[in-house]
């Protein structure tokens, strides 16, 4: 990693947008597990390196999906009217948009983050032990599920959480079928090689509105068009049980869902244990623990998912 004396990824501090160079690897050398068998093929590693994401179809079987789906629905029923800070409502309809911190609120998801099928991929790509920076379920209900506008997660995590470097990834486990019609994850291949610095100033406690609809840290449309013209747009549709891993700096978003069929996925953000959060930029107050982990950080150890 290149160590720089000043912020290599400035954003939200200027009146114009820009594309800046990336300074970290995409796929790290995995020195800790150099003598263990890799869980990714050379082709998969190369695809992730080049495109910034990897879709692994039906990594979890239908019995496991049913077990996880029931846990997800149980959380929705339990927390909908509980007034929990971790529950984010859809603008307008008031339906549950997201539940955060699920790996600490639910034992089943606490075990799922340790399942070797996802944990070992994260450790292999990031080349280190990892912990959970953030976890959430995105429900995107049928008919009323709102869009998630284009963004780079790292731009937000760097600015609002103080994440130093691009050494994190998201793992999206599909708990319903994600079709081309019900608002699947869309990614711009190759966009992770370019850091998009955004215009605007971040208000304190921005998360209270941004988790419902992001208005700050939104990339410039001309730069989005430039990235899409270079890499295209990939829709990550797949059967329930499939998993998408994507780099923290990959530009992504999703359309609203006006079909009758919900698109529900659980997201785990794995961060390198060597990339723990510093202070947010611009003197912002750190976001709360349920959005960005700072406490009780320890490397995750593998544990196979057990169906009761």
C-alpha positions in Angstrom: 0.0 0.0 0.0 1.2 3.5 -0.8 1.3 5.6 2.3 0.6 9.3 1.6 1.0 12.2 4.0 -2.2 13.9 3.0 -5.7 12.6 2.1 -5.4 10.7 -1.2 -9.2 10.8 -1.6 -10.5 14.3 -0.9 -14.3 14.7 -1.5 -17.1 17.1 -0.6 -14.6 19.9 0.0 -14.7 21.6 -3.4 -17.1 23.0 -5.9 -16.2 20.7 -8.8 -16.2 16.9 -9.2 -13.2 14.9 -10.3 -11.9 11.4 -11.0 -8.8 10.5 -9.0 -6.4 7.6 -9.1 -6.8 4.6 -6.9 -3.8 3.9 -4.6 -4.5 0.4 -3.2 -4.6 -3.1 -4.8 -7.9 -4.6 -5.7 -6.9 -8.2 -4.8 -4.3 -8.5 -2.1 -1.6 -11.1 -1.7 -3.0 -13.4 1.0 0.1 -14.0 3.1 -1.8 -15.4 6.1 -3.3 -18.3 4.1 -0.5 -18.6 1.5 -0.2 -22.4 2.3 -3.9 -23.1 2.3 -6.0 -23.9 -0.7 -7.6 -20.9 -2.3 -11.4 -20.7 -2.4 -11.4 -18.7 -5.7 -10.1 -19.9 -9.0 -7.5 -17.8 -10.9 -10.3 -16.9 -13.4 -12.5 -15.6 -10.5 -9.7 -13.6 -9.0 -8.9 -12.1 -12.4 -12.5 -11.2 -13.0 -12.9 -9.5 -9.6 -9.6 -7.6 -10.2 -10.8 -6.4 -13.6 -14.5 -5.8 -13.0 -14.7 -5.0 -9.3 -17.3 -7.7 -8.5 -17.9 -11.4 -8.7 -21.3 -13.2 -8.9 -21.3 -16.7 -7.5 -24.5 -18.4 -8.4 -26.5 -20.4 -5.8 -23.8 -20.6 -3.3 -26.4 -21.4 -0.6 -28.9 -24.2 -1.2 -32.7 -23.8 -1.1 -33.0 -25.3 2.4 -30.5 -22.7 3.7 -32.2 -19.9 1.8 -35.5 -20.8 3.3 -33.9 -20.8 6.8 -32.4 -17.3 6.2 -35.5 -16.0 4.5 -37.6 -16.9 7.6 -35.0 -15.2 9.8 -35.1 -12.1 7.7 -38.9 -11.9 7.8 -38.9 -12.5 11.5 -36.7 -9.5 12.0 -39.0 -7.4 9.9 -42.0 -8.4 11.9 -40.2 -8.0 15.2 -38.7 -4.5 14.5 -41.3 -2.8 12.3 -43.1 -1.1 15.1 -40.4 -1.3 17.8 -39.0 2.2 17.2 -35.5 0.8 16.7 -32.9 3.1 15.4 -31.5 0.3 13.2 -34.8 0.3 11.2 -34.9 2.6 8.2 -38.3 3.2 6.6 -39.1 3.8 2.9 -39.8 7.4 2.1 -43.5 7.8 1.6 -44.9 4.3 2.3 -43.2 3.8 5.7 -42.5 0.2 4.9 -39.2 -1.2 6.1 -36.4 -0.3 3.7 -33.4 -1.6 5.7 -32.4 -3.0 9.0 -28.9 -2.4 10.1 -26.5 -4.2 12.4 -28.2 -7.5 11.8 -25.1 -9.5 12.6 -25.4 -8.2 16.2 -29.2 -8.3 16.5 -29.8 -11.8 15.2 -27.8 -15.0 16.0 -28.5 -16.6 12.6 -26.9 -13.6 10.8 -24.1 -13.5 13.4 -23.3 -17.1 12.3 -23.8 -16.3 8.6 -21.0 -13.7 8.5 -18.6 -16.5 9.6 -19.7 -19.0 7.0 -16.5 -20.1 5.1 -18.2 -19.7 1.8 -18.3 -15.9 2.2 -15.8 -15.2 5.0 -12.9 -17.0 3.2 -13.6 -15.2 0.0 -13.4 -11.9 1.8 -10.2 -12.9 3.6 -8.6 -14.1 0.3 -9.5 -10.9 -1.6 -8.5 -8.5 1.1 -5.4 -10.5 2.1 -5.9 -10.3 5.8 -8.2 -11.1 8.7 -11.4 -9.2 8.5 -14.3 -7.9 10.7 -17.7 -6.5 9.9 -17.8 -2.8 9.2 -21.5 -2.8 8.5 -24.4 -5.2 8.0 -27.9 -4.7 6.8 -30.9 -6.3 5.2 -32.3 -4.3 2.2 -36.0 -5.4 1.8 -37.1 -3.4 -1.3 -40.7 -4.6 -1.1 -42.9 -5.2 -4.1 -44.7 -2.3 -5.7 -43.2 0.4 -3.4 -39.5 -0.4 -3.1 -37.5 2.7 -3.8 -34.3 3.0 -5.7 -30.7 3.2 -4.4 -29.0 5.9 -6.5 -25.5 5.5 -8.0 -22.7 5.7 -5.4 -19.4 4.4 -4.3 -19.5 3.0 -0.8 -15.9 4.0 -0.1 -16.6 7.7 -0.9 -19.1 7.7 2.0 -17.1 5.4 4.3 -14.0 7.5 3.8 -15.7 10.8 4.2 -18.3 10.1 7.0 -16.6 7.2 8.8 -12.9 7.8 8.3 -12.1 4.5 6.5 -8.5 5.1 5.5 -8.1 2.9 2.4 -9.9 0.8 -0.2 -9.4 -2.5 1.6 -13.0 -3.5 2.1 -15.7 -5.3 0.2 -19.5 -5.9 0.3 -21.0 -9.3 0.2 -24.7 -9.4 -1.0 -26.5 -12.7 -0.3 -29.7 -12.9 -2.4 -32.6 -14.1 -0.2 -35.1 -13.8 -2.9 -34.8 -14.2 -6.7 -33.3 -11.0 -8.1 -34.7 -10.6 -11.6 -33.9 -8.0 -14.2 -37.3 -6.4 -13.3 -37.4 -6.1 -9.5 -34.6 -3.7 -8.9 -31.4 -5.9 -8.8 -28.0 -4.6 -8.0 -26.4 -2.8 -11.0 -22.7 -2.2 -11.2 -20.3 -0.4 -13.5 -17.5 -2.8 -14.4 -14.0 -1.3 -14.0 -15.3 1.7 -12.1 -13.5 0.6 -8.9 -10.2 1.6 -10.5 -11.3 5.3 -10.4 -12.2 7.3 -7.3 -15.0 9.8 -8.0 -14.7 12.9 -5.8 -18.1 14.5 -5.1 -19.3 18.0 -4.7 -21.1 19.5 -1.7 -20.6 19.7 2.0 -21.7 17.0 4.4 -24.1 18.1 7.2 -23.6 16.5 10.6 -25.7 13.4 11.2 -26.2 13.1 7.4 -27.0 9.4 7.9 -30.5 10.2 9.3 -31.6 11.2 5.8 -29.0 9.6 3.5 -30.0 6.1 4.5 -33.4 6.8 3.1 -32.3 8.9 0.1 -28.8 10.0 -0.6 -28.4 13.6 -1.6 -24.8 14.2 -0.5 -21.9 12.1 -1.9 -23.8 11.7 -5.2 -21.4 11.3 -8.2 -21.5 13.9 -11.0 -23.6 12.7 -13.9 -21.0 13.5 -16.6 -18.5 11.4 -14.7 -21.0 8.6 -14.3 -21.6 8.6 -18.0 -17.8 8.5 -18.6 -17.5 5.4 -16.4 -20.5 3.7 -17.9 -19.3 4.4 -21.4 -16.0 2.8 -20.5 -17.3 -0.2 -18.6 -21.0 -0.6 -19.4 -23.6 -1.5 -16.8 -24.0 -5.0 -15.4 -27.2 -6.2 -13.8 -26.5 -8.8 -11.1 -29.7 -10.9 -11.3 -29.7 -14.4 -9.9 -31.5 -17.0 -8.0 -32.0 -16.9 -4.3 -28.8 -18.2 -2.6 -26.5 -16.6 -5.1 -23.9 -14.2 -3.7 -22.3 -11.0 -5.2 -19.0 -9.8 -3.8 -18.1 -6.3 -4.9 -15.2 -3.9 -4.2 -15.9 -1.0 -1.8 -15.2 1.5 -4.6 -17.3 -0.1 -7.4 -20.0 2.3 -8.6 -23.3 0.7 -8.1 -27.0 1.4 -7.5 -30.5 -0.2 -8.2 -33.8 0.8 -9.7 -37.1 1.0 -7.8 -39.3 -2.1 -7.6 -42.8 -1.8 -9.0 -43.2 -5.5 -9.6 -45.3 -7.6 -7.1 -42.1 -9.4 -6.1 -39.8 -8.2 -3.3 -36.1 -8.1 -3.8 -34.6 -8.8 -0.4 -30.8 -9.2 0.1 -28.6 -9.3 3.2 -25.4 -7.3 2.9 -22.2 -7.8 4.9 -19.3 -5.3 4.6 -16.0 -7.0 5.4 -13.2 -4.6 6.2 -9.5 -5.6 6.7 -8.5 -5.7 10.3 -5.6 -3.4 9.1 -8.0 -0.8 7.8 -9.9 0.2 10.9 -11.7 3.5 11.0 -10.1 6.8 11.9 -11.9 10.1 12.5 -14.4 11.3 9.9 -13.3 14.0 7.5 -14.2 17.6 8.0 -14.7 17.4 11.8 -17.9 15.4 11.4 -19.3 13.5 14.4 -18.7 9.7 13.9 -21.8 7.9 12.7 -23.4 5.6 15.3 -22.1 2.1 15.9 -25.0 0.4 14.1 -23.9 2.1 10.9 -20.1 2.0 11.3 -18.3 -0.4 13.7 -15.7 1.0 16.0 -16.1 -1.1 19.1 -15.2 -4.7 19.9 -13.3 -5.3 16.7 -11.8 -8.7 16.4 -10.9 -11.0 13.5 -13.8 -13.3 12.4 -13.2 -17.0 12.7 -15.0 -19.4 10.3 -18.1 -21.2 11.5 -20.3 -23.3 9.2 -24.0 -22.3 9.0 -26.1 -24.7 11.0 -29.8 -25.0 10.3 -31.8 -25.6 13.5 
